[in-house]
Amino acid sequence: MNRSIIFKASEQAMPTGILSYDETMDKLNRVRETTKQIITKLAERNTNDLHDPHPYGFELNAEQWAHFIAIHETLHIRQLGRIREANQ
């Protein structure tokens, strides 16, 4: 993974440091379950024409969003693991 490219998160996406690791993982798991339910419902429809903009200025259809979310969550889980290891 190339970590030399750094994207600045929007203010609403910036970590606040309020949640513990366990609280963060619990919240992530709840969001993941909701996402899975939505993806299951979307799989029953033709979603090629459902587009929504990404904050960085490009549009994704529902299938592309599903792939993006899966990759994005995986990156955050790895990031949380690195943070946890660094703070032990």
Biopython code that builds the backbone (N, CA, C, O; Angstrom):
import numpy as np
from Bio.PDB.StructureBuilder import StructureBuilder

atoms = [
    (1, "MET", "N", (0.832, -1.165, 0.000)),
    (1, "MET", "CA", (0.000, 0.000, 0.000)),
    (1, "MET", "C", (0.884, 1.237, 0.000)),
    (1, "MET", "O", (1.856, 1.317, 0.752)),
    (2, "ASN", "N", (0.544, 2.199, -0.845)),
    (2, "ASN", "CA", (1.308, 3.426, -0.955)),
    (2, "ASN", "C", (0.779, 4.449, 0.047)),
    (2, "ASN", "O", (-0.296, 5.017, -0.143)),
    (3, "ARG", "N", (1.536, 4.677, 1.105)),
    (3, "ARG", "CA", (1.110, 5.648, 2.119)),
    (3, "ARG", "C", (1.723, 7.022, 1.887)),
    (3, "ARG", "O", (1.592, 7.911, 2.728)),
    (4, "SER", "N", (2.397, 7.200, 0.745)),
    (4, "SER", "CA", (3.001, 8.498, 0.456)),
    (4, "SER", "C", (1.953, 9.495, -0.027)),
    (4, "SER", "O", (2.181, 10.705, 0.005)),
    (5, "ILE", "N", (0.805, 8.988, -0.474)),
    (5, "ILE", "CA", (-0.282, 9.865, -0.895)),
    (5, "ILE", "C", (-1.224, 10.042, 0.282)),
    (5, "ILE", "O", (-1.813, 9.078, 0.770)),
    (6, "ILE", "N", (-1.360, 11.271, 0.730)),
    (6, "ILE", "CA", (-2.201, 11.556, 1.892)),
    (6, "ILE", "C", (-3.339, 12.468, 1.467)),
    (6, "ILE", "O", (-3.127, 13.520, 0.862)),
    (7, "PHE", "N", (-4.549, 12.040, 1.798)),
    (7, "PHE", "CA", (-5.728, 12.849, 1.516)),
    (7, "PHE", "C", (-6.164, 13.522, 2.810)),
    (7, "PHE", "O", (-6.223, 12.887, 3.864)),
    (8, "LYS", "N", (-6.463, 14.786, 2.723)),
    (8, "LYS", "CA", (-6.966, 15.516, 3.883)),
    (8, "LYS", "C", (-8.449, 15.235, 4.015)),
    (8, "LYS", "O", (-9.221, 15.477, 3.086)),
    (9, "ALA", "N", (-8.843, 14.728, 5.163)),
    (9, "ALA", "CA", (-10.253, 14.426, 5.407)),
    (9, "ALA", "C", (-11.016, 15.720, 5.640)),
    (9, "ALA", "O", (-10.470, 16.718, 6.112)),
    (10, "SER", "N", (-12.301, 15.670, 5.292)),
    (10, "SER", "CA", (-13.149, 16.824, 5.585)),
    (10, "SER", "C", (-13.253, 16.962, 7.101)),
    (10, "SER", "O", (-12.981, 16.008, 7.829)),
    (11, "GLU", "N", (-13.639, 18.122, 7.571)),
    (11, "GLU", "CA", (-13.718, 18.356, 9.009)),
    (11, "GLU", "C", (-14.664, 17.374, 9.688)),
    (11, "GLU", "O", (-14.385, 16.905, 10.792)),
    (12, "GLN", "N", (-15.793, 17.056, 9.030)),
    (12, "GLN", "CA", (-16.748, 16.131, 9.643)),
    (12, "GLN", "C", (-16.206, 14.709, 9.730)),
    (12, "GLN", "O", (-16.704, 13.904, 10.517)),
    (13, "ALA", "N", (-15.195, 14.394, 8.929)),
    (13, "ALA", "CA", (-14.619, 13.051, 8.941)),
    (13, "ALA", "C", (-13.364, 12.955, 9.809)),
    (13, "ALA", "O", (-12.824, 11.864, 9.993)),
    (14, "MET", "N", (-12.901, 14.069, 10.335)),
    (14, "MET", "CA", (-11.686, 14.061, 11.147)),
    (14, "MET", "C", (-11.944, 13.368, 12.488)),
    (14, "MET", "O", (-12.985, 13.589, 13.108)),
    (15, "PRO", "N", (-11.007, 12.534, 12.937)),
    (15, "PRO", "CA", (-11.176, 11.873, 14.234)),
    (15, "PRO", "C", (-11.168, 12.881, 15.367)),
    (15, "PRO", "O", (-10.427, 13.863, 15.336)),
    (16, "THR", "N", (-11.993, 12.629, 16.360)),
    (16, "THR", "CA", (-12.073, 13.533, 17.509)),
    (16, "THR", "C", (-11.301, 13.007, 18.705)),
    (16, "THR", "O", (-10.971, 13.764, 19.618)),
    (17, "GLY", "N", (-11.011, 11.709, 18.704)),
    (17, "GLY", "CA", (-10.321, 11.116, 19.837)),
    (17, "GLY", "C", (-11.242, 10.835, 21.009)),
    (17, "GLY", "O", (-10.775, 10.474, 22.089)),
    (18, "ILE", "N", (-12.545, 10.995, 20.811)),
    (18, "ILE", "CA", (-13.505, 10.810, 21.895)),
    (18, "ILE", "C", (-13.777, 9.330, 22.153)),
    (18, "ILE", "O", (-13.947, 8.929, 23.305)),
    (19, "LEU", "N", (-13.820, 8.516, 21.106)),
    (19, "LEU", "CA", (-14.158, 7.105, 21.262)),
    (19, "LEU", "C", (-12.918, 6.259, 21.531)),
    (19, "LEU", "O", (-11.842, 6.514, 20.990)),
    (20, "SER", "N", (-13.090, 5.251, 22.374)),
    (20, "SER", "CA", (-12.013, 4.294, 22.605)),
    (20, "SER", "C", (-11.918, 3.368, 21.396)),
    (20, "SER", "O", (-12.773, 3.396, 20.511)),
    (21, "TYR", "N", (-10.880, 2.555, 21.369)),
    (21, "TYR", "CA", (-10.719, 1.587, 20.273)),
    (21, "TYR", "C", (-11.936, 0.669, 20.205)),
    (21, "TYR", "O", (-12.499, 0.463, 19.130)),
    (22, "ASP", "N", (-12.346, 0.112, 21.359)),
    (22, "ASP", "CA", (-13.478, -0.814, 21.367)),
    (22, "ASP", "C", (-14.772, -0.131, 20.934)),
    (22, "ASP", "O", (-15.573, -0.724, 20.211)),
    (23, "GLU", "N", (-14.982, 1.116, 21.372)),
    (23, "GLU", "CA", (-16.176, 1.856, 20.946)),
    (23, "GLU", "C", (-16.145, 2.123, 19.447)),
    (23, "GLU", "O", (-17.168, 2.035, 18.768)),
    (24, "THR", "N", (-14.965, 2.448, 18.941)),
    (24, "THR", "CA", (-14.811, 2.710, 17.511)),
    (24, "THR", "C", (-15.106, 1.451, 16.700)),
    (24, "THR", "O", (-15.820, 1.511, 15.699)),
    (25, "MET", "N", (-14.562, 0.316, 17.125)),
    (25, "MET", "CA", (-14.800, -0.932, 16.411)),
    (25, "MET", "C", (-16.272, -1.330, 16.475)),
    (25, "MET", "O", (-16.818, -1.841, 15.497)),
    (26, "ASP", "N", (-16.917, -1.099, 17.620)),
    (26, "ASP", "CA", (-18.339, -1.400, 17.755)),
    (26, "ASP", "C", (-19.157, -0.549, 16.788)),
    (26, "ASP", "O", (-20.053, -1.050, 16.110)),
    (27, "LYS", "N", (-18.841, 0.737, 16.733)),
    (27, "LYS", "CA", (-19.547, 1.641, 15.828)),
    (27, "LYS", "C", (-19.305, 1.225, 14.367)),
    (27, "LYS", "O", (-20.238, 1.206, 13.564)),
    (28, "LEU", "N", (-18.074, 0.898, 14.033)),
    (28, "LEU", "CA", (-17.742, 0.463, 12.676)),
    (28, "LEU", "C", (-18.507, -0.804, 12.309)),
    (28, "LEU", "O", (-19.007, -0.931, 11.191)),
    (29, "ASN", "N", (-18.599, -1.738, 13.250)),
    (29, "ASN", "CA", (-19.336, -2.975, 12.986)),
    (29, "ASN", "C", (-20.829, -2.717, 12.787)),
    (29, "ASN", "O", (-21.460, -3.371, 11.958)),
    (30, "ARG", "N", (-21.401, -1.775, 13.534)),
    (30, "ARG", "CA", (-22.823, -1.434, 13.339)),
    (30, "ARG", "C", (-23.037, -0.805, 11.965)),
    (30, "ARG", "O", (-24.002, -1.133, 11.275)),
    (31, "VAL", "N", (-22.150, 0.088, 11.569)),
    (31, "VAL", "CA", (-22.246, 0.710, 10.246)),
    (31, "VAL", "C", (-22.084, -0.347, 9.162)),
    (31, "VAL", "O", (-22.790, -0.324, 8.154)),
    (32, "ARG", "N", (-21.155, -1.270, 9.371)),
    (32, "ARG", "CA", (-20.927, -2.338, 8.396)),
    (32, "ARG", "C", (-22.177, -3.200, 8.222)),
    (32, "ARG", "O", (-22.519, -3.555, 7.094)),
    (33, "GLU", "N", (-22.860, -3.542, 9.301)),
    (33, "GLU", "CA", (-24.082, -4.345, 9.210)),
    (33, "GLU", "C", (-25.163, -3.599, 8.434)),
    (33, "GLU", "O", (-25.855, -4.191, 7.605)),
    (34, "THR", "N", (-25.310, -2.312, 8.698)),
    (34, "THR", "CA", (-26.283, -1.505, 7.957)),
    (34, "THR", "C", (-25.922, -1.463, 6.480)),
    (34, "THR", "O", (-26.791, -1.583, 5.616)),
    (35, "THR", "N", (-24.642, -1.293, 6.196)),
    (35, "THR", "CA", (-24.175, -1.254, 4.806)),
    (35, "THR", "C", (-24.474, -2.572, 4.102)),
    (35, "THR", "O", (-24.922, -2.574, 2.956)),
    (36, "LYS", "N", (-24.232, -3.684, 4.773)),
    (36, "LYS", "CA", (-24.526, -4.993, 4.181)),
    (36, "LYS", "C", (-26.011, -5.122, 3.842)),
    (36, "LYS", "O", (-26.366, -5.652, 2.790)),
    (37, "GLN", "N", (-26.873, -4.638, 4.733)),
    (37, "GLN", "CA", (-28.316, -4.701, 4.482)),
    (37, "GLN", "C", (-28.688, -3.869, 3.259)),
    (37, "GLN", "O", (-29.487, -4.300, 2.428)),
    (38, "ILE", "N", (-28.114, -2.696, 3.153)),
    (38, "ILE", "CA", (-28.397, -1.827, 2.012)),
    (38, "ILE", "C", (-27.905, -2.473, 0.721)),
    (38, "ILE", "O", (-28.614, -2.471, -0.285)),
    (39, "ILE", "N", (-26.694, -3.026, 0.746)),
    (39, "ILE", "CA", (-26.133, -3.660, -0.456)),
    (39, "ILE", "C", (-26.999, -4.843, -0.881)),
    (39, "ILE", "O", (-27.215, -5.054, -2.074)),
    (40, "THR", "N", (-27.492, -5.609, 0.076)),
    (40, "THR", "CA", (-28.369, -6.741, -0.246)),
    (40, "THR", "C", (-29.629, -6.253, -0.955)),
    (40, "THR", "O", (-30.072, -6.858, -1.931)),
    (41, "LYS", "N", (-30.200, -5.166, -0.466)),
    (41, "LYS", "CA", (-31.402, -4.609, -1.106)),
    (41, "LYS", "C", (-31.077, -4.058, -2.492)),
    (41, "LYS", "O", (-31.864, -4.223, -3.425)),
    (42, "LEU", "N", (-29.943, -3.417, -2.632)),
    (42, "LEU", "CA", (-29.560, -2.861, -3.930)),
    (42, "LEU", "C", (-29.284, -3.952, -4.957)),
    (42, "LEU", "O", (-29.495, -3.749, -6.153)),
    (43, "ALA", "N", (-28.811, -5.110, -4.495)),
    (43, "ALA", "CA", (-28.504, -6.212, -5.405)),
    (43, "ALA", "C", (-29.762, -6.711, -6.120)),
    (43, "ALA", "O", (-29.671, -7.347, -7.170)),
    (44, "GLU", "N", (-30.916, -6.424, -5.557)),
    (44, "GLU", "CA", (-32.185, -6.844, -6.158)),
    (44, "GLU", "C", (-32.661, -5.880, -7.247)),
    (44, "GLU", "O", (-33.671, -6.136, -7.903)),
    (45, "ARG", "N", (-31.951, -4.791, -7.438)),
    (45, "ARG", "CA", (-32.355, -3.759, -8.387)),
    (45, "ARG", "C", (-31.261, -3.501, -9.411)),
    (45, "ARG", "O", (-30.101, -3.863, -9.214)),
    (46, "ASN", "N", (-31.660, -2.865, -10.512)),
    (46, "ASN", "CA", (-30.675, -2.373, -11.467)),
    (46, "ASN", "C", (-30.203, -1.021, -10.933)),
    (46, "ASN", "O", (-30.946, -0.040, -10.940)),
    (47, "THR", "N", (-28.977, -0.991, -10.480)),
    (47, "THR", "CA", (-28.470, 0.219, -9.821)),
    (47, "THR", "C", (-27.477, 0.999, -10.682)),
    (47, "THR", "O", (-26.848, 1.941, -10.199)),
    (48, "ASN", "N", (-27.331, 0.619, -11.947)),
    (48, "ASN", "CA", (-26.360, 1.307, -12.800)),
    (48, "ASN", "C", (-26.685, 2.789, -12.970)),
    (48, "ASN", "O", (-25.785, 3.602, -13.178)),
    (49, "ASP", "N", (-27.966, 3.140, -12.882)),
    (49, "ASP", "CA", (-28.352, 4.536, -13.075)),
    (49, "ASP", "C", (-28.437, 5.326, -11.774)),
    (49, "ASP", "O", (-28.758, 6.515, -11.790)),
    (50, "LEU", "N", (-28.151, 4.670, -10.641)),
    (50, "LEU", "CA", (-28.150, 5.375, -9.350)),
    (50, "LEU", "C", (-26.744, 5.903, -9.094)),
    (50, "LEU", "O", (-25.831, 5.134, -8.794)),
    (51, "HIS", "N", (-26.574, 7.210, -9.214)),
    (51, "HIS", "CA", (-25.266, 7.837, -9.032)),
    (51, "HIS", "C", (-25.313, 8.799, -7.858)),
    (51, "HIS", "O", (-26.343, 9.409, -7.571)),
    (52, "ASP", "N", (-24.179, 8.919, -7.188)),
    (52, "ASP", "CA", (-24.068, 9.871, -6.094)),
    (52, "ASP", "C", (-22.631, 10.397, -6.097)),
    (52, "ASP", "O", (-21.690, 9.634, -6.317)),
    (53, "PRO", "N", (-22.466, 11.677, -5.858)),
    (53, "PRO", "CA", (-21.105, 12.231, -5.917)),
    (53, "PRO", "C", (-20.262, 11.864, -4.695)),
    (53, "PRO", "O", (-20.762, 11.792, -3.572)),
    (54, "HIS", "N", (-18.995, 11.639, -4.939)),
    (54, "HIS", "CA", (-18.002, 11.457, -3.885)),
    (54, "HIS", "C", (-17.527, 12.864, -3.492)),
    (54, "HIS", "O", (-17.484, 13.755, -4.341)),
    (55, "PRO", "N", (-17.173, 13.073, -2.221)),
    (55, "PRO", "CA", (-16.706, 14.409, -1.801)),
    (55, "PRO", "C", (-15.526, 14.956, -2.597)),
    (55, "PRO", "O", (-15.315, 16.168, -2.613)),
    (56, "TYR", "N", (-14.748, 14.092, -3.261)),
    (56, "TYR", "CA", (-13.608, 14.564, -4.044)),
    (56, "TYR", "C", (-13.967, 14.883, -5.491)),
    (56, "TYR", "O", (-13.079, 15.071, -6.322)),
    (57, "GLY", "N", (-15.273, 14.946, -5.802)),
    (57, "GLY", "CA", (-15.692, 15.495, -7.077)),
    (57, "GLY", "C", (-15.981, 14.536, -8.211)),
    (57, "GLY", "O", (-16.135, 14.983, -9.347)),
    (58, "PHE", "N", (-16.061, 13.255, -7.965)),
    (58, "PHE", "CA", (-16.424, 12.327, -9.031)),
    (58, "PHE", "C", (-17.660, 11.540, -8.599)),
    (58, "PHE", "O", (-17.958, 11.433, -7.409)),
    (59, "GLU", "N", (-18.368, 10.996, -9.576)),
    (59, "GLU", "CA", (-19.583, 10.246, -9.265)),
    (59, "GLU", "C", (-19.343, 8.753, -9.342)),
    (59, "GLU", "O", (-18.547, 8.277, -10.150)),
    (60, "LEU", "N", (-20.035, 8.030, -8.499)),
    (60, "LEU", "CA", (-19.996, 6.574, -8.494)),
    (60, "LEU", "C", (-21.429, 6.060, -8.575)),
    (60, "LEU", "O", (-22.348, 6.667, -8.026)),
    (61, "ASN", "N", (-21.612, 4.917, -9.278)),
    (61, "ASN", "CA", (-22.932, 4.305, -9.226)),
    (61, "ASN", "C", (-22.986, 3.421, -7.979)),
    (61, "ASN", "O", (-21.985, 3.271, -7.279)),
    (62, "ALA", "N", (-24.146, 2.840, -7.705)),
    (62, "ALA", "CA", (-24.326, 2.089, -6.462)),
    (62, "ALA", "C", (-23.353, 0.918, -6.344)),
    (62, "ALA", "O", (-22.825, 0.661, -5.262)),
    (63, "GLU", "N", (-23.113, 0.209, -7.441)),
    (63, "GLU", "CA", (-22.178, -0.920, -7.393)),
    (63, "GLU", "C", (-20.764, -0.432, -7.089)),
    (63, "GLU", "O", (-20.045, -1.049, -6.303)),
    (64, "GLN", "N", (-20.370, 0.668, -7.709)),
    (64, "GLN", "CA", (-19.039, 1.223, -7.460)),
    (64, "GLN", "C", (-18.916, 1.689, -6.005)),
    (64, "GLN", "O", (-17.869, 1.506, -5.384)),
    (65, "TRP", "N", (-19.976, 2.288, -5.463)),
    (65, "TRP", "CA", (-19.971, 2.706, -4.059)),
    (65, "TRP", "C", (-19.790, 1.499, -3.145)),
    (65, "TRP", "O", (-19.040, 1.570, -2.170)),
    (66, "ALA", "N", (-20.467, 0.392, -3.447)),
    (66, "ALA", "CA", (-20.350, -0.809, -2.619)),
    (66, "ALA", "C", (-18.898, -1.289, -2.577)),
    (66, "ALA", "O", (-18.387, -1.624, -1.509)),
    (67, "HIS", "N", (-18.242, -1.324, -3.721)),
    (67, "HIS", "CA", (-16.830, -1.727, -3.773)),
    (67, "HIS", "C", (-15.957, -0.728, -3.028)),
    (67, "HIS", "O", (-15.064, -1.115, -2.275)),
    (68, "PHE", "N", (-16.216, 0.551, -3.238)),
    (68, "PHE", "CA", (-15.433, 1.593, -2.578)),
    (68, "PHE", "C", (-15.555, 1.486, -1.061)),
    (68, "PHE", "O", (-14.557, 1.575, -0.345)),
    (69, "ILE", "N", (-16.781, 1.296, -0.574)),
    (69, "ILE", "CA", (-17.006, 1.204, 0.877)),
    (69, "ILE", "C", (-16.251, 0.022, 1.465)),
    (69, "ILE", "O", (-15.633, 0.141, 2.523)),
    (70, "ALA", "N", (-16.299, -1.124, 0.781)),
    (70, "ALA", "CA", (-15.602, -2.309, 1.285)),
    (70, "ALA", "C", (-14.098, -2.056, 1.408)),
    (70, "ALA", "O", (-13.489, -2.398, 2.421)),
    (71, "ILE", "N", (-13.514, -1.467, 0.392)),
    (71, "ILE", "CA", (-12.080, -1.163, 0.420)),
    (71, "ILE", "C", (-11.779, -0.107, 1.478)),
    (71, "ILE", "O", (-10.810, -0.236, 2.227)),
    (72, "HIS", "N", (-12.591, 0.921, 1.542)),
    (72, "HIS", "CA", (-12.398, 2.024, 2.479)),
    (72, "HIS", "C", (-12.466, 1.529, 3.929)),
    (72, "HIS", "O", (-11.634, 1.912, 4.751)),
    (73, "GLU", "N", (-13.448, 0.684, 4.244)),
    (73, "GLU", "CA", (-13.565, 0.145, 5.599)),
    (73, "GLU", "C", (-12.351, -0.707, 5.955)),
    (73, "GLU", "O", (-11.839, -0.628, 7.072)),
    (74, "THR", "N", (-11.895, -1.515, 5.014)),
    (74, "THR", "CA", (-10.726, -2.354, 5.258)),
    (74, "THR", "C", (-9.506, -1.500, 5.591)),
    (74, "THR", "O", (-8.738, -1.826, 6.497)),
    (75, "LEU", "N", (-9.336, -0.413, 4.858)),
    (75, "LEU", "CA", (-8.215, 0.490, 5.132)),
    (75, "LEU", "C", (-8.321, 1.097, 6.526)),
    (75, "LEU", "O", (-7.316, 1.221, 7.227)),
    (76, "HIS", "N", (-9.536, 1.476, 6.934)),
    (76, "HIS", "CA", (-9.710, 2.056, 8.272)),
    (76, "HIS", "C", (-9.487, 1.021, 9.368)),
    (76, "HIS", "O", (-8.923, 1.346, 10.412)),
    (77, "ILE", "N", (-9.913, -0.204, 9.154)),
    (77, "ILE", "CA", (-9.674, -1.254, 10.152)),
    (77, "ILE", "C", (-8.175, -1.463, 10.329)),
    (77, "ILE", "O", (-7.696, -1.587, 11.456)),
    (78, "ARG", "N", (-7.437, -1.502, 9.232)),
    (78, "ARG", "CA", (-5.976, -1.647, 9.316)),
    (78, "ARG", "C", (-5.353, -0.439, 10.017)),
    (78, "ARG", "O", (-4.438, -0.584, 10.827)),
    (79, "GLN", "N", (-5.856, 0.746, 9.697)),
    (79, "GLN", "CA", (-5.357, 1.973, 10.312)),
    (79, "GLN", "C", (-5.586, 1.943, 11.826)),
    (79, "GLN", "O", (-4.697, 2.298, 12.599)),
    (80, "LEU", "N", (-6.772, 1.521, 12.241)),
    (80, "LEU", "CA", (-7.069, 1.435, 13.676)),
    (80, "LEU", "C", (-6.145, 0.434, 14.366)),
    (80, "LEU", "O", (-5.697, 0.666, 15.489)),
    (81, "GLY", "N", (-5.865, -0.675, 13.691)),
    (81, "GLY", "CA", (-4.948, -1.662, 14.248)),
    (81, "GLY", "C", (-3.555, -1.091, 14.447)),
    (81, "GLY", "O", (-2.920, -1.334, 15.473)),
    (82, "ARG", "N", (-3.074, -0.328, 13.461)),
    (82, "ARG", "CA", (-1.748, 0.302, 13.587)),
    (82, "ARG", "C", (-1.727, 1.314, 14.729)),
    (82, "ARG", "O", (-0.752, 1.395, 15.476)),
    (83, "ILE", "N", (-2.794, 2.075, 14.861)),
    (83, "ILE", "CA", (-2.868, 3.066, 15.953)),
    (83, "ILE", "C", (-2.867, 2.356, 17.298)),
    (83, "ILE", "O", (-2.184, 2.774, 18.233)),
    (84, "ARG", "N", (-3.637, 1.281, 17.385)),
    (84, "ARG", "CA", (-3.700, 0.534, 18.644)),
    (84, "ARG", "C", (-2.336, -0.040, 19.003)),
    (84, "ARG", "O", (-1.903, 0.057, 20.151)),
    (85, "GLU", "N", (-1.654, -0.640, 18.022)),
    (85, "GLU", "CA", (-0.328, -1.214, 18.275)),
    (85, "GLU", "C", (0.665, -0.147, 18.715)),
    (85, "GLU", "O", (1.485, -0.388, 19.601)),
    (86, "ALA", "N", (0.596, 1.026, 18.103)),
    (86, "ALA", "CA", (1.522, 2.108, 18.434)),
    (86, "ALA", "C", (1.292, 2.659, 19.841)),
    (86, "ALA", "O", (2.199, 3.234, 20.443)),
    (87, "ASN", "N", (0.088, 2.484, 20.355)),
    (87, "ASN", "CA", (-0.246, 3.053, 21.670)),
    (87, "ASN", "C", (-0.239, 2.017, 22.800)),
    (87, "ASN", "O", (-0.691, 2.310, 23.907)),
    (88, "GLN", "N", (0.264, 0.822, 22.531)),
    (88, "GLN", "CA", (0.324, -0.195, 23.595)),
    (88, "GLN", "C", (1.644, -0.151, 24.297)),
    (88, "GLN", "O", (1.879, -0.931, 25.219)),
]
sb = StructureBuilder()
sb.init_structure("model")
sb.init_model(0)
sb.init_chain("A")
sb.init_seg("    ")
for serial, (resi, resn, name, xyz) in enumerate(atoms, 1):
    if name == "N":
        sb.init_residue(resn, " ", resi, " ")
    sb.init_atom(name, np.array(xyz, "f"), 0.0, 1.0, " ", f" {name:<3s}", serial, name[0])
structure = sb.get_structure()
